[in-house]
Amino acid sequence: MGLPQEVFETDTKRDKVQSAENFEIAEVFSTSILPEKKSDEFPADLNAERMMEISEKISERDVEKDTLHSLENLEVFQKLSTSVLQETGDDEVTTDLNAEELNQIPQEVVEGDAKRDQLQSEENPGVAENVSTHILYEVKHGDFMVKLNAKGLREIPQVVFEIQTLKYLHLNNNEIKTLHKNLGNLTNLEILSVEGNGLIALPSEISLLHKLRVLNISHNQLSCLPKELSKLVNIKQLFVSHNNIEEFPAALESLETLEILDVAVNNLKTLPENMISMKNLNVLNLDSNQILIFPKVLCYLPNLIKLSISGNLIQSLPKDIKELRRLQALSMNHNKLTFLPVQLFQLAKIQKLRLDDNKLEVLSDKVENLQELRVLSLANNLFKNISENLCNCTMLECLILHGNQLTQLPNRIHRFKRLRELCISRNQMDNLDEQISRIKGLSIIEASGNALTCIPVDIKNCMQIIKVDLSYNKLSQFPDGLCALVALKILNLSGNYISEIITEISFIENLEHLELNRNKLSYFSEHLCRLTKLIYLDLSENEINSIPKDVSNMKYLQVLLLYHNKFVSFPRELCALNSLQTLDLSENQIQCIPSDICNLQMIKDLNLSNNQLVSFPSEICHLSSLEKLKLCQINGLKLTKLPEELSKLTCLRELDISHNALKDIPEGIGELKHLVSLTANNNYISQLPKSVTSLSDLQQLNLSGNHLICLPSGLRHLQSLKDINFDGNPLIRPPQEVCKGKQLYTIVCYLESADERDGKILQKIFKIISGNVSFENFEFFCQKLQFNNAEIKSLENNRLVTNKTLTPAEMIDQLIRVLTMTGMHYLTNKVKALKLYTQSVKF
């Protein structure tokens, strides 16, 4: 069976997430790796950026303690500010960046700081020029920490170098190209983070920072590191990822104290033999370089705990890999491995082994030696079967095998007593082994994109399952066994052949997410209405034509997808779903909307595209909470007019009215102040309302395939506009060549120039005409054109200078000459209309 694109997209998204996890250099600190920490939970992994954020938090705590014991440099502190904005950290006092603390910092704290820094950077691009003033608010806890992330700085403020007791300096996401040599004055500095700048080199004075423990220079433009870096005798963590380094820096070879090194996303091809001196290295990230051969020197780093070398071009592993006796995590995703040497399976302490996206065909029977193995990921390889000996790895908690050619699982899979996640999507299985039902602790099963025809009833024994994905198989009946899974929250049965919903589905009382799209359902079953905790329901691409009244019992339903069904009218029963936020009824045959739709007071996203609506349903305009409205009619009945009531949708952010027969857009569009995206391509719109230029939040505007001749000059007010498309219009002002680049700046420059030119042309035309109006009718001429006194005076002066009176024919010839000289050929044919106008005026 050919699998729909969404199957691959879903798995690809998860693959990316898993791949991202492999790039997280601090995974060594997770509870599943540190021997002294014993836990059944999977902690959140940490990447370099997060570790630096954590370092900042820990720095703040250190500073709080240090502040209590020192009041030195008071003069410098007073120079910085008389009112320092202090940010209080956690109550506990912590001084070292140890593994246990790293695992305790919540991800949302780190993400919150990062988002805040980014917003501050966007809102304050000019702070660098006034840093002497604004730095006052970024100095934390007196003399010990300065945090100036995302401030648009182009250099480090000199006043920072005067803080002799400074320990923690954070300058992430600025525009600093070089570090001043005065950096060497900060001899007490312990943490320096300059991530996300434009650094092209480090100063030699960095060697004076003898107390430095953590250095983060990731996401810069460094091509090499200075030899003086070797003098950082206390350095433990070094982050140099996302730079342009082509050769492993010689200075790093002598850093014997280094424990964590991240050089991911550079251009390294090999590693030097002298790297063997880095005896204390625990964590090494070499992801996304250009390494062709696995460096043997890595096998002789005796304390290496985690090694990530994904995203390279490695074809094989050396036999020396067996020397990594302390290795607990190995990631080699996205390489070109074709086989695994048996020596790999001598790494008795390995807990996480990730080998996704290679060309592996066989898993050695020696895999049973990996008795500590918790996570095994072999996705997207060429496996046709998996060794039975894998079942002897009884500590396994996560087994990922999707994207292979498996026809069955190992017979003794029930021995995985600790298994919690089983991913076997996109293989060639036609049945699910009953042995799975004996794995009592299983919580996730993903088996989409196979050829399964039934699910063993005994699956009901896996009472801890919370997620099941059986989409795009060959199931013709709803699996009975699933109905006993009271803990189940997410169920995906899309892309099967299910025609009926069984009564027992109501027993899945905690179900929150249900997907049944692309099945053979002919009606909306009342049994679904008993799933009162359901939040997300997808019944699209079935043959449903009505909704039961009991749907009102689904009080928590927020997302309902019913597109591509058989509805001929909007189901009035849906109007009772008070919590509904997203409703998709596109690709049906709906002709009108009931007034009861106004009861959907929580609705934010409404899609009624490709229906048979006779006119724009004005009832929609009463949905004051609506943020996204889509009425694209590629296959539906074309709308010819938009109501003025559209202006009532003041919360609207996205509006799609493309592929209709609209001739204009109502002036009230300007009231939609929060509109971010306007899609109105493929209509008959010939002119834009002036009010469209007041949509200051507008970022995307698509008006391609219309009848526009000119664009309003006020487009310059749309400062947020980034994505514009005027293709396929008979544009003259500006011409299509100007709009083809889809750059607002270019279009606005042309319009401003055209306005100035048009003003001069119009003034010239008025002078020609007014100079030939008789004196007795001049006053009447000025009244008709509503000239002010200054304009009348100017025309009178022009008349005094002009002695000769032109005939109408001569006047037309002169006007045509003016227009031709200015390149406005399209107006020349219209000048003859002036003759008719002048004849209508009594001279």
Secondary structure, 3 states (H helix, E strand, C coil): CCCCHHHHHHHHHHHHHHHHHHCCHHHHHCCCCCCCCCCCCCCCCCCHHHHHHHHHHHHHHHHHHHHHHCCCCHHHHHHHCCCCCCCCCCCCCCCCCCHHHHHHCCHHHHHHHHHHHHHHHHHCCCHHHHHHHHHHHHEECCCCEEECCCCCCCCCCHHHHHCCCCCEEECCCCCCCCCCHHHHHCCCCCEEECCCCCCCCCCHHHHHCCCCCEEECCCCCCCCCCHHHHHCCCCCEEECCCCCCCCCCHHHHHCCCCCEEECCCCCCCCCCHHHHHCCCCCEEECCCCCCCCCCHHHHHCCCCCEEECCCCCCCCCCHHHHHCCCCCEEECCCCCCCCCCHHHHHCCCCCEEECCCCCCCCCCHHHHHCCCCCEEECCCCCCCCCCHHHHHCCCCCEEECCCCCCCCCCCCHHHCCCCCEEECCCCCCCCCCHHHHHCCCCCEEECCCCCCCCCCHHHHHCCCCCEEECCCCCCCCCCHHHHHCCCCCEEECCCCCCCCCCHHHHHCCCCCEEECCCCCCCCCCHHHHHCCCCCEEECCCCCCCCCCHHHHHCCCCCEEECCCCCCCCCCHHHHHCCCCCEEECCCCCCCCCCHHHHHCCCCCEEECCCCCCCCCCHHHHHCCCCCEEECCCCCCCCCCCCCHHHHHCCCCCEEECCCCCCCCCCHHHHHCCCCCEEECCCCCCCCCCHHHHHCCCCCEEECCCCCCCECCHHHHHCCCCCEEECCCCCCEECEHHHHCCCCHHHHHHHHHHHHHHHHHHHHHHHHHHHCCCCHHHHHHHHHHCCCCHHHHHHHHHHHHHCCCCCCHHHHHHHHHHHHHHCCCHHHHHHCHHHHHHHHHCCC
